[in-house]
Amino acid sequence: MKEDKDINEQEELNEVRLEATEAPEEGDVKPKSAGGVLGHKTIEDVIQREAKEEQDTSSPFSISKTLGGVIIAKAVQRQMGLVLLISAFLIIYISNRYVCQKKMVEIDRLEKSLEAARYKATVCTSILTEKSRESNIMELLYNYGDSTLAIPQDPPYLIRIEE
């Protein structure tokens, strides 16, 4: 087991030495390593180079990025202001709709009570009209018998005042 580990480390060092001897690409800067000779790269340099190559070769719309939510998260981060604005409008829309429904229920309740009040007023008016007829008043006076009121036999006199 220990021998396998030593062999793997030797192979990695050989790869590092091979990469160090290759011609440098444009934009690659070879920093001086603390313990090595110029021209040899350290393991950190190799890891950074591999990470850079992975970023360059990966497509912006890969399945792992899509399923992992990376693309959506980036889009939401870029449009966070718009998302917050839309959320605020949705909250206002929902609350206004709720208030409107409450007012519509109140209007329906008030219309029903208004209809009931109109019906009651109509009934009271018809009862008053019935009781205030001349024939009904005369009948009431006759039943009580103690009234001196009677229907006049002569038409009323017109008094004219000249100015």
PAZAPA-4460 file (N, C-alpha, C; in steps of 0.05 Angstrom, whole numbers, plus 32768, in hexadecimal, padded with zeros to 4 digits):
% residues 163
    n_x    n_y    n_z   ca_x   ca_y   ca_z    c_x    c_y    c_z   seq   type   mol
   8010   7FE8   8000   8000   8000   8000   8011   8019   8000     1      M     A
   8026   8019   8011   8038   802F   8013   8048   8031   7FF9     2      K     A
   804E   801A   7FED   805D   801A   7FD4   804D   8027   7FBE     3      E     A
   8033   8021   7FBD   8021   802C   7FA9   8020   804B   7FAC     4      D     A
   801F   8054   7FC4   801E   8071   7FC9   8038   807E   7FC0     5      K     A
   804E   8071   7FC5   8068   807C   7FBC   806A   807D   7F9E     6      D     A
   805F   8068   7F91   8060   8067   7F74   804F   807D   7F68     7      I     A
   8037   8082   7F74   8025   8097   7F6A   8032   80B2   7F6D     8      N     A
   8040   80B7   7F83   804D   80D1   7F87   8064   80D5   7F73     9      E     A
   8072   80BF   7F6D   8087   80C1   7F59   807C   80C7   7F3E    10      Q     A
   8066   80BB   7F36   805A   80C0   7F1C   8050   80DD   7F1A    11      E     A
   8045   80E8   7F30   803C   8104   7F30   8054   8117   7F2D    12      E     A
   806A   8111   7F3A   8081   8121   7F38   808C   8120   7F1B    13      L     A
   808C   8109   7F0F   8095   8107   7EF4   8084   8117   7EE1    14      N     A
   8069   8117   7EE5   8057   8126   7ED5   805C   8144   7ED8    15      E     A
   8062   814C   7EF1   8068   8168   7EF6   8081   8170   7EE7    16      V     A
   8095   815F   7EE8   80AE   8165   7EDA   80AA   8167   7EBC    17      R     A
   809A   8155   7EB1   8094   8155   7E95   8086   816F   7E8C    18      L     A
   8073   8177   7E9C   8064   818F   7E95   8076   81A8   7E98    19      E     A
   8089   81A7   7EAA   809B   81BD   7EAE   80AD   81C0   7E96    20      A     A
   80B4   81AB   7E89   80C7   81AC   7E73   80B9   81B4   7E59    21      T     A
   809E   81B2   7E58   808F   81BA   7E40   8091   81D8   7E3C    22      E     A
   808C   81E1   7E24   808E   81FD   7E1D   8076   820B   7E2B    23      A     A
   807B   8222   7E37   8065   8230   7E44   8051   823C   7E30    24      P     A
   8038   823C   7E39   8023   8247   7E28   8021   8265   7E2D    25      E     A
   8013   8273   7E1B   8010   828F   7E1F   7FFF   8294   7E38    26      E     A
   8008   82A7   7E48   7FF9   82AD   7E60   8002   829D   7E78    27      G     A
   8010   8287   7E74   801A   8277   7E8B   8033   8285   7E96    28      D     A
   8032   8289   7EAF   804A   8295   7EBC   8054   8280   7ECF    29      V     A
   806E   827B   7ECE   807B   8267   7EDF   8086   8275   7EF8    30      K     A
   8078   8272   7F0E   8083   827E   7F26   809A   826E   7F30    31      P     A
   80AB   827B   7F3F   80C2   826C   7F4A   80B8   825C   7F61    32      K     A
   80BF   8243   7F62   80B7   8232   7F78   80CB   8235   7F8E    33      S     A
   80C1   8232   7FA6   80D2   8236   7FBD   80E7   8221   7FC0    34      A     A
   80E1   8208   7FBA   80F5   81F3   7FBE   80FF   81E8   7FA4    35      G     A
   80F7   81F2   7F8D   80FF   81E6   7F74   8111   81F7   7F64    36      G     A
   8118   81EE   7F4D   812A   81FC   7F3B   8118   820A   7F26    37      V     A
   8122   821F   7F1B   8112   822D   7F06   810C   8219   7EEF    38      L     A
   80F4   821A   7EE5   80ED   8208   7ED0   80DD   81F0   7EDA    39      G     A
   80DC   81EB   7EF3   80CC   81D6   7EFF   80B3   81E2   7F0C    40      H     A
   809D   81D6   7F07   8084   81E0   7F13   807F   81D1   7F2D    41      K     A
   8071   81DF   7F3F   8069   81D2   7F58   804E   81C5   7F53    42      T     A
   8046   81B5   7F66   802D   81A7   7F64   8016   81BB   7F65    43      I     A
   8019   81D0   7F74   8004   81E5   7F75   7FFF   81F1   7F59    44      E     A
   8015   81F6   7F4B   8013   8201   7F30   8004   81EE   7F1D    45      D     A
   800A   81D4   7F20   7FFD   81C1   7F0F   7FDF   81BF   7F15    46      V     A
   7FD8   81C0   7F2E   7FBC   81BF   7F36   7FAD   81D8   7F2C    47      I     A
   7FBA   81EF   7F2E   7FAD   8208   7F24   7FA9   8206   7F06    48      Q     A
   7FBD   81FB   7EF8   7FBC   81F9   7EDB   7FA5   81E6   7ED3    49      R     A
   7FA3   81D0   7EE1   7F8D   81BD   7EDB   7F72   81C9   7EE0    50      E     A
   7F70   81D7   7EF6   7F56   81E4   7EFD   7F4E   81F8   7EE7    51      A     A
   7F63   8207   7EDD   7F5D   821B   7EC8   7F54   820D   7EAF    52      K     A
   7F61   81F6   7EA8   7F5A   81E7   7E90   7F3D   81DC   7E92    53      E     A
   7F36   81D3   7EAA   7F1B   81C9   7EAE   7F06   81DF   7EAA    54      E     A
   7F0C   81F6   7EB4   7EFA   820D   7EB1   7EF7   8214   7E94    55      Q     A
   7F0D   8214   7E85   7F0D   821C   7E69   7EFE   8207   7E58    56      D     A
   7F01   81ED   7E5E   7EF5   81D9   7E4D   7ED8   81D3   7E54    57      T     A
   7ECF   81DA   7E6C   7EB3   81D4   7E73   7EA0   81E7   7E65    58      S     A
   7E8A   81DD   7E5A   7E77   81ED   7E4D   7E66   81FC   7E61    59      S     A
   7E5B   8213   7E5A   7E4B   8222   7E6D   7E30   8214   7E74    60      P     A
   7E27   8202   7E63   7E0D   81F5   7E68   7E11   81D6   7E6A    61      F     A
   7E1E   81CD   7E7E   7E22   81B0   7E81   7E0B   81A5   7E92    62      S     A
   7E07   818B   7E91   7DF1   817E   7E9F   7DF6   8181   7EBD    63      I     A
   7E0F   817D   7EC6   7E14   817F   7EE3   7E0F   819B   7EED    64      S     A
   7E16   81AF   7EDD   7E11   81CB   7EE6   7DF3   81D1   7EE7    65      K     A
   7DE4   81C6   7ED3   7DC8   81CB   7ED2   7DB9   81BD   7EE9    66      T     A
   7DBF   81A4   7EED   7DB2   8195   7F02   7DBB   819E   7F1E    67      L     A
   7DD3   81A7   7F20   7DDE   81B1   7F39   7DD3   81CC   7F40    68      G     A
   7DC8   81DA   7F2D   7DBC   81F4   7F33   7DCF   820B   7F30    69      G     A
   7DE7   8207   7F24   7DFB   821C   7F22   7DF1   8231   7F0E    70      V     A
   7DE6   8229   7EF8   7DDD   823C   7EE4   7DC7   824D   7EEE    71      I     A
   7DB3   8240   7EFB   7D9D   824F   7F06   7DA5   8261   7F1C    72      I     A
   7DB8   8258   7F2D   7DC1   8269   7F43   7DCF   8282   7F38    73      A     A
   7DE0   827E   7F24   7DED   8295   7F18   7DD9   82A9   7F0C    74      K     A
   7DC5   829E   7EFE   7DB1   82B0   7EF2   7DA1   82BF   7F07    75      A     A
   7D9B   82B1   7F1D   7D8C   82BF   7F32   7D9D   82D4   7F40    76      V     A
   7DB7   82CE   7F43   7DC9   82E1   7F50   7DCC   82FA   7F3E    77      Q     A
   7DCD   82F6   7F25   7DD0   830D   7F13   7DB6   831E   7F12    78      R     A
   7D9F   8311   7F15   7D85   831E   7F14   7D78   8321   7F2F    79      Q     A
   7D87   8323   7F45   7D7C   8323   7F60   7D69   833B   7F64    80      M     A
   7D70   8352   7F59   7D5F   8369   7F5C   7D44   8365   7F4F    81      G     A
   7D44   8359   7F37   7D2C   8354   7F28   7D1B   833F   7F37    82      L     A
   7D28   832A   7F42   7D1A   8316   7F51   7D0C   8322   7F6A    83      V     A
   7D1B   8334   7F78   7D0F   8341   7F8F   7CF7   8353   7F87    84      L     A
   7CFA   8361   7F71   7CE5   8373   7F68   7CCC   8363   7F60    85      L     A
   7CD0   834D   7F52   7CB9   833C   7F4A   7CAD   8330   7F63    86      I     A
   7CBD   8328   7F77   7CB2   831D   7F90   7CA1   8332   7F9E    87      S     A
   7CAB   834A   7F9F   7C9C   8360   7FAC   7C81   8365   7F9E    88      A     A
   7C82   8365   7F83   7C69   8368   7F74   7C56   8351   7F79    89      F     A
   7C60   8339   7F7B   7C4E   8322   7F80   7C41   8325   7F9C    90      L     A
   7C50   832D   7FAF   7C45   8331   7FCA   7C30   8346   7FCA    91      I     A
   7C35   835C   7FBD   7C22   8372   7FBB   7C09   8369   7FAC    92      I     A
   7C0C   835A   7F96   7BF6   8350   7F86   7BE4   833D   7F97    93      Y     A
   7BF1   832B   7FA6   7BE1   8318   7FB6   7BD3   8326   7FCC    94      I     A
   7BE0   8339   7FD9   7BD3   8348   7FEF   7BBC   8359   7FE5    95      S     A
   7BC0   8366   7FCE   7BAA   8376   7FC2   7B92   8364   7FBA    96      N     A
   7B98   834D   7FB0   7B82   833B   7FA9   7B73   8332   7FC2    97      R     A
   7B81   832D   7FD7   7B74   8325   7FF0   7B63   833C   7FFB    98      Y     A
   7B6D   8354   7FFA   7B5E   836B   8004   7B45   836F   7FF2    99      V     A
   7B49   836C   7FD8   7B32   836F   7FC5   7B1C   835B   7FCA   100      C     A
   7B24   8342   7FD0   7B10   832D   7FD5   7B02   8333   7FEF   101      Q     A
   7B10   833D   8003   7B03   8344   801D   7AEE   835A   8018   102      K     A
   7AF6   836E   8008   7AE3   8384   8002   7ACB   837B   7FF2   103      K     A
   7ACF   8368   7FDF   7AB9   835E   7FD0   7AA5   834E   7FE2   104      M     A
   7AB0   833F   7FF5   7A9E   8331   8008   7A8F   8346   8019   105      V     A
   7A9C   835B   8021   7A8F   8370   8031   7A79   837E   8020   106      E     A
   7A7F   8383   8006   7A6B   8390   7FF5   7A53   837E   7FF2   107      I     A
   7A57   8364   7FEE   7A40   8351   7FEB   7A30   8351   8005   108      D     A
   7A3D   8351   801C   7A2E   8351   8035   7A1E   836B   8038   109      R     A
   7A2A   8382   8031   7A1C   839B   8033   7A05   839D   801F   110      L     A
   7A08   8392   8007   79F2   8392   7FF3   79DB   8381   7FFD   111      E     A
   79E0   836B   800A   79CA   835A   8015   79BC   8369   802C   112      K     A
   79CC   8377   803D   79BE   8386   8053   79AF   839D   8048   113      S     A
   79B9   83AA   8032   79AA   83C0   8025   7990   83B6   8019   114      L     A
   7991   839F   800C   7978   8393   8001   7964   838D   8017   115      E     A
   796E   8383   802D   795B   837E   8044   7950   8397   804F   116      A     A
   7960   83AD   8051   7956   83C7   805B   7942   83D3   8048   117      A     A
   7947   83D0   802D   7933   83DA   801A   7919   83CB   801C   118      R     A
   791B   83B1   801F   7902   83A1   8022   78F3   83AA   803B   119      Y     A
   7901   83AE   8051   78F4   83B7   806A   78E7   83D2   8067   120      K     A
   78F5   83E4   8059   78EB   83FF   8054   78D2   83FE   8043   121      A     A
   78D2   83ED   802E   78BA   83EA   801D   78A3   83E0   802D   122      T     A
   78A7   83CC   803E   7892   83C1   804E   7887   83D6   8061   123      V     A
   7898   83E5   806E   788F   83FA   8081   7880   8410   8072   124      C     A
   7888   8417   805A   787A   842B   804B   785E   8422   8043   125      T     A
   785C   8409   803B   7842   83FF   8033   782F   83FD   804B   126      S     A
   783A   83F5   8063   7829   83F4   807B   7820   8410   8083   127      I     A
   7832   8424   8081   782B   843F   8088   7816   844A   8074   128      L     A
   7819   8444   805B   7805   844D   8047   77EA   8440   804C   129      T     A
   77EA   8427   8054   77D1   8419   805A   77C3   8426   8072   130      E     A
   77D2   842C   8086   77C6   8437   809F   77BE   8454   809C   131      K     A
   77CA   8463   808A   77C3   847F   8087   77AD   8485   8073   132      S     A
   77A1   8471   8068   778A   8475   8056   7772   8480   8066   133      R     A
   7763   8490   8058   774D   849E   8066   7738   848A   8070   134      E     A
   7733   8476   8062   771F   8462   806A   7729   8453   8083   135      S     A
   7743   844D   8085   774D   843F   809D   774D   8452   80B5   136      N     A
   7753   846B   80B1   7753   847E   80C7   7736   8482   80D2   137      I     A
   7723   8484   80C0   7707   8487   80C9   76FD   846F   80D8   138      M     A
   7706   8458   80CF   76FE   843F   80DD   770A   843E   80F9   139      E     A
   7723   8446   80FB   772F   8447   8116   7721   845B   8128   140      L     A
   771A   8472   811D   770C   8487   812D   76F0   847D   8136   141      L     A
   76E3   846F   8125   76C8   8465   812B   76CA   844F   8140   142      Y     A
   76DF   843D   813E   76E2   8428   8152   76E8   8433   816E   143      N     A
   76F6   8449   8170   76FD   8454   818A   76E5   8465   8194   144      Y     A
   76D6   8470   8184   76BE   847E   818B   76C1   8498   819B   145      G     A
   76D6   849F   81A5   76D8   84B7   81B5   76E3   84CE   81A6   146      D     A
   76E4   84CD   818B   76EF   84E3   817C   76D8   84F3   8170   147      S     A
   76DC   850C   816E   76C8   851E   8162   76CE   8523   8145   148      T     A
   76E2   8517   813B   76E9   851B   811F   76D5   850D   810D   149      L     A
   76CF   851A   80F6   76BE   850E   80E3   76C6   8517   80C7   150      A     A
   76BB   850A   80B3   76C1   8513   8098   76B0   852B   8092   151      I     A
   76BD   8541   8088   76AE   855A   8083   769A   8556   806C   152      P     A
   7683   8563   806F   766E   8561   805A   7671   8577   8046   153      Q     A
   767C   858E   804E   7680   85A5   803C   769D   85A5   8032   154      D     A
   76A0   85AF   8019   76BC   85B1   8010   76CB   85C7   801F   155      P     A
   76E4   85C5   801F   76F4   85D9   802E   76F2   85F5   8021   156      P     A
   76F4   860A   8032   76F3   8625   8028   770F   862E   8020   157      Y     A
   770F   863D   800A   7729   8648   8001   772A   8665   800B   158      L     A
   773E   866C   8018   7742   8687   8022   7757   8694   8010   159      I     A
   774F   86A9   8004   7761   86B8   7FF3   776A   86D1   8000   160      R     A
   7783   86D6   8000   778E   86EE   800C   779A   86FE   7FF5   161      I     A
   7790   8717   7FF3   779B   8728   7FDE   77B1   8739   7FEA   162      E     A
   77C4   873C   7FDC   77DB   874B   7FE6   77DC   8767   7FDC   163      E     A
***
